[in-house]
Amino acid sequence: MSEKNVLVDRWDKQVEITVPDSATVMQAAHRPDFPPLENLAKEVRQALDFPMGMPSLPELVGPGSKVAIAFDDPLKYGPKFFVVPILLEVLERAGVRGEHITLVSANGTHDRPPKEDFKGLYRGRYPVLPDEVVDKFWPERFLNHDAQDPDLLVDMGKSSLGDLVEHNRILVDSDLVIYSGSVMPLIWGGYSGEGVVVGLGSARSISSHHKFSVIGAEGSTHSDPRTHEFRRHKDAIIDRIEAFTGKKIFFINGVPTALGGWAGFFAGHYRAIQEAQWQCADQQHLYPANQADLIIAGVGPYFFYGDTRNPIINMVAVTTIMRSWKNKPILRKGGVVILITKCDGHIDAAKHPSYGQALEWFKEEGSAAAVEEKYFERLIRDENFLRKYHANNAYHPVHPVWLFNENQYALDHAGKIIFATAENPEAPGMIGAEYAANFKEALANALDFLGPNPRILVLPNYFSRIPMIFDVK
């Protein structure tokens, strides 16, 4: 059998693996037919001048207006670094007084970032906000959303789908809320966007649509936003927020390219901009692919919520690949995933204080639904975990429940998940994966399980670029 060598990510470097010559190697790249924008400020201003479904900002606000500019938290790559200063300029020209503008980090149940996380490069990778903007607004006019502070939250009733709508009171107290977000592949809805739903919700409100019966439903396990069950819940929640407040939220969203440039900006009401921004995102991130029997992927030092020594974060990486598809799953039912990872079982107790306990429960119960049913209330009331969340920039104690709920699909759909080159033989088993000391051993294991001539897909740097969505034929 002929073979070829491929360099794949592993922690802070790339390692070489040997795979059959028939294996398909895919990586995200700039699309020549849809090049990145060159003059970002010009494109943002043009989107703001001609919003869809809403009047322009100077028509919506004036000298007496109270305005909130909300944005995805630092964890999420987005255009806020250059969009927020432009918004401040536009509001100033419209006569809005500086003391009537509040910046809002929409953290959801992530950590409540300290000031330094908004300045410089986040994790050494990308800027969040200009230093001078942070210094000017922090702390009096800079709101760090807290998902369990009763003084910050307003009960707005239920959505049309029955979800609790309990959100930050800035949505009520402001004459206008502007939200700056990004529209990029995300298994929670196909594409991200409309960040007020999760970012400014209470933990209980978020649990309404992050529960297993929603995110674990068959209609939520793909990446087509037009038919995605979870997105239906998001839309219904925004509709309820706007009905309760009597005000529309003004969005200015950016679509990134595969390598972190920007492909388009869309401003206005969320329903008016959805299809246009999804089409732009499809042009950048949708890749034709064949269904695979075996998927091999490397992972760097960080992915989404933390470093990849953590078994839970590694399974989130596997899940992200497995749920990023249209038409039919990228991995056939019963197939195998090999993740090349440093995973050693380490969990950052300061950043993720509840993860270790939740992982023990998951091992005992064997299913996300059981953990949610038996332990959600215990986590959301745990005073020790909550104290760390409120005061010490830790994740909210219920956050691991969401991750188990999304990961259950990967565990149920795959016949085998192998963490190759993990640095602790016990660590993969904590989250339902198997251990292999090296890639050669992992590949042999997979081939024994699958039989001869499996269809193999290799993703060398899936997580160090904007993730792909697979249009599976």
C-alpha positions, -999 to +999 in steps of 0.1 A: +000+000+000+014+034-010+017+060+017+023+097+022+034+120+050+013+148+063+022+175+088-006+180+114-010+203+144-001+190+179+000+214+208+025+241+199+041+226+168+033+203+139+041+166+138+045+143+108+021+113+103+020+087+077-013+078+061-024+058+030-019+076-002-057+074-009-065+096+021-080+130+014-062+160+030-083+191+035-076+225+049-094+259+049-079+285+026-088+318+010-113+315-018-099+332-049-134+340-062-143+357-029-111+376-018-109+393+016-119+429+019-091+455+018-106+487+033-124+474+064-134+508+078-150+518+045-170+485+043-182+489+079-193+525+074-211+516+042-230+488+060-239+512+088-250+539+063-274+515+045-287+490+072-312+463+063-346+463+080-339+493+102-331+530+099-295+542+102-280+550+135-283+588+132-320+582+126-323+560+157-305+581+183-298+617+193-284+639+221-306+624+248-302+587+239-288+560+261-269+535+239-253+502+247-226+487+224-225+450+231-201+425+216-190+389+218-166+383+247-128+380+240-130+343+235-148+348+202-128+361+172-147+391+159-145+426+143-151+446+175-115+459+175-122+482+146-161+482+146-165+496+181-144+528+174-164+534+143-196+531+162-184+555+188-176+580+160-210+576+144-228+580+178-207+611+186-217+627+153-253+619+160-250+639+193-250+610+217-231+620+249-202+599+258-214+594+294-246+578+279-227+551+261-220+517+278-198+490+264-210+454+272-191+422+270-216+395+262-200+366+282-229+342+285-217+315+310-181+320+301-157+337+325-161+374+332-128+386+317-105+409+336-095+442+320-063+429+306-082+403+285-097+432+265-063+448+258-034+436+236-036+402+219-060+376+234-040+344+239-014+361+218-035+356+187-058+386+179-068+420+193-101+425+212-105+462+217-081+492+213-064+499+246-075+535+246-112+524+243-109+500+272-091+526+294-117+552+286-148+531+295-135+508+322-150+503+347-178+528+351-192+524+315-180+489+308-204+461+318-191+426+321-223+404+318-230+382+348-254+353+341-265+350+377-267+385+391-304+392+399-298+429+399-287+427+363-314+404+349-350+410+338-376+382+334-391+389+299-414+359+300-413+330+276-405+327+239-429+312+214-410+279+218-414+280+256-378+291+265-373+313+295-362+348+283-343+363+313-317+388+300-295+417+310-314+448+319-292+469+296-317+457+269-345+474+288-327+505+301-310+515+268-328+534+241-308+514+216-286+483+218-261+478+191-245+444+188-212+437+171-206+401+163-191+376+138-208+351+116-186+320+114-190+283+115-204+272+149-222+240+157-246+259+179-268+271+150-246+264+119-232+299+120-227+322+150-245+355+152-273+372+172-251+370+202-276+387+226-294+354+230-266+335+247-242+363+256-267+384+276-288+356+289-291+343+324-278+308+332-314+295+335-324+312+303-295+297+285-304+263+299-338+265+282-321+262+248-288+246+257-306+216+273-301+181+258-335+180+243-326+209+221-289+207+214-290+169+213-320+168+190-314+154+155-323+188+140-294+204+159-266+181+149-258+196+115-246+230+104-273+244+081-286+275+098-317+276+076-330+243+091-313+242+124-334+235+155-313+254+180-314+285+157-352+284+158-349+288+195-324+317+192-347+336+168-378+331+190-358+345+220-348+377+201-384+381+190-395+379+226-368+404+238-379+429+211-416+424+219-410+429+256-387+460+252-406+475+223-372+481+206-353+464+179-317+455+184-293+469+158-266+444+146-234+449+128-219+415+120-187+405+101-180+374+082-144+363+085-124+345+059-107+312+065-074+328+075-089+356+097-095+384+072-130+398+066-153+389+037-184+411+044-202+433+069-240+433+075-259+458+095-295+462+106-322+439+120-312+403+125-340+388+103-331+412+074-294+404+074-295+367+081-297+352+046-272+377+031-246+370+058-251+332+056-246+333+018-214+352+024-203+327+050-211+298+027-188+313+001-160+313+026-165+282+047-186+256+029-164+229+013-176+199-008-166+166+007-172+129+006-184+111+037-155+095+056-151+063+075-121+077+094-113+113+103-078+123+115-072+157+130-046+176+149-053+201+176-032+230+189-028+243+225-062+261+227-096+254+214-126+276+223-129+273+261-094+264+272-063+244+266-063+210+250-047+191+279-083+190+291-103+159+280-136+178+278-120+204+254-106+176+233-140+160+229-155+194+220-129+195+192-140+161+179-177+171+182-170+203+162-158+183+133-185+157+135-214+183+136-200+206+109-219+192+079-247+198+055-268+171+037-254+141+056-228+136+084-192+140+075-184+108+095-205+078+086-224+062+115-200+039+133-168+055+119-137+065+137-121+098+147-084+100+156-075+133+174-037+140+177-034+158+211-013+165+241-043+156+264-030+147+298-062+151+319-053+186+333-082+208+341-076+244+350-092+245+385-091+283+385-108+289+352-130+258+351-137+250+388-168+228+382-154+208+352-136+182+374-167+174+394-189+174+364-166+150+346-167+126+375-205+127+373-204+121+336-182+091+340-206+077+366-238+084+347-225+076+312-248+102+294-252+139+291-290+137+297-285+119+330-259+145+342-283+174+333-313+158+350-295+148+382-269+176+387-279+208+369-297+223+400-268+213+422-244+231+400-264+263+395-268+266+433-233+257+443-221+287+463-184+278+461-184+276+423-206+307+420-183+327+442-154+319+419-176+328+389-187+362+402-154+373+416-125+353+402-131+352+364-141+315+364-166+299+341-201+295+354-206+262+372-232+249+347-210+254+316-197+218+314-234+206+311-236+224+277-204+206+266-216+172+275-249+179+257-231+187+225-205+160+228-231+132+233-237+132+195-200+124+189-200+096+214-232+081+200-224+085+163-188+074+162-179+037+166-146+047+182-128+080+192-091+077+198-068+103+214-034+096+199-002+108+215-021+118+247+004+122+275-017+104+301-030+070+292-060+075+316-070+109+303-090+099+271-111+074+290-124+102+313-145+115+284-153+083+266-123+081+242-095+056+238-058+061+242-030+054+217+006+061+225+014+072+190-004+078+157+008+045+141-008+026+169-040+047+166-042+041+129-037+004+132-065+003+158-088+022+135-081+000+105-087-032+125-120-018+136-131-005+101-117-032+079-097-027+047-098+004+025-117+029+046-123+064+032-100+086+052-102+124+057-072+142+072-076+177+087-041+189+095-050+224+109-088+225+112-086+243+145-059+268+138-080+284+110-117+293+108-133+259+109-148+244+077-184+232+071-185+201+050-211+199+021-213+162+021-223+144-011 
